[in-house]
Amino acid sequence: MKIKYFSDTDTALVEFSDHKVAVTNEINENIYIDLDSSGNLVAMTIEHAHKQASLPSLSYEQIEPKRLKERSSGRLKAPRP
């Protein structure tokens, strides 16, 4: 996955794969998703990205299966400071 930000247009492009785009769907006037011929997500474009997506607070977290299971069962405790 790649995230590109174009400051001159305040546009964010999130690329999920390098598949060829078959169709682009408008989610709203500022958000578009690109799909391949099988309907898989290829990319998402976010216009006016600072207003739409809170870009300065971007983060990534990979959830492991065990941790995900603990979260869904309510057994995961918040870390102590």
C-alpha positions in Angstrom: 0.0 0.0 0.0 1.2 3.5 -0.8 -0.1 6.8 0.3 0.7 9.9 -1.7 -0.1 13.5 -0.8 -0.2 16.3 -3.4 0.1 19.5 -1.4 -0.6 21.8 -4.4 -4.1 20.3 -4.8 -4.6 19.0 -1.2 -5.3 15.5 -2.6 -4.4 12.2 -1.1 -4.1 9.0 -3.1 -4.1 5.7 -1.3 -2.9 2.9 -3.6 -3.8 -0.6 -2.5 -2.6 -2.5 -5.6 -1.1 -2.0 -9.0 -4.0 -3.6 -10.8 -5.5 -1.8 -13.8 -8.4 0.4 -12.9 -11.7 -0.7 -14.6 -14.1 1.7 -12.9 -14.1 4.7 -10.6 -17.0 5.2 -8.2 -17.8 8.5 -6.6 -18.5 8.1 -2.9 -19.2 11.8 -2.4 -17.9 14.9 -4.1 -14.5 14.5 -2.5 -13.9 10.8 -2.3 -13.5 8.3 -5.2 -12.6 4.6 -5.2 -11.0 2.8 -8.1 -11.9 -0.9 -8.7 -10.3 -3.5 -11.0 -12.3 -5.7 -13.4 -13.1 -8.2 -10.5 -14.4 -5.4 -8.2 -11.3 -5.3 -6.0 -10.2 -2.0 -4.5 -7.2 -0.5 -6.4 -7.1 3.0 -5.0 -8.9 5.8 -3.2 -8.6 9.5 -4.0 -9.4 12.0 -1.3 -9.9 15.6 -2.5 -9.6 18.4 0.2 -7.7 15.8 2.2 -7.0 17.8 5.3 -10.7 18.4 5.9 -11.8 14.9 4.8 -9.1 12.6 6.3 -7.2 14.2 9.2 -3.9 13.6 7.4 -1.5 15.0 10.1 -2.6 12.1 12.4 -2.1 9.3 10.0 -1.0 6.0 11.6 -0.8 2.3 10.8 -1.4 -0.7 13.1 -1.3 -4.3 12.2 -3.7 -6.4 14.3 -2.6 -10.0 14.9 -5.3 -12.6 14.9 -5.0 -13.3 18.7 -5.2 -9.7 19.6 -8.2 -9.2 17.3 -9.9 -12.1 19.0 -9.2 -10.6 22.5 -10.6 -7.2 21.3 -13.8 -8.8 20.1 -14.3 -10.7 23.4 -13.6 -7.6 25.5 -10.6 -9.1 27.2 -8.0 -6.7 25.9 -7.1 -4.2 28.6 -5.9 -0.6 27.9 -2.2 -0.1 28.5 -1.2 1.7 31.7 0.7 4.9 31.5 
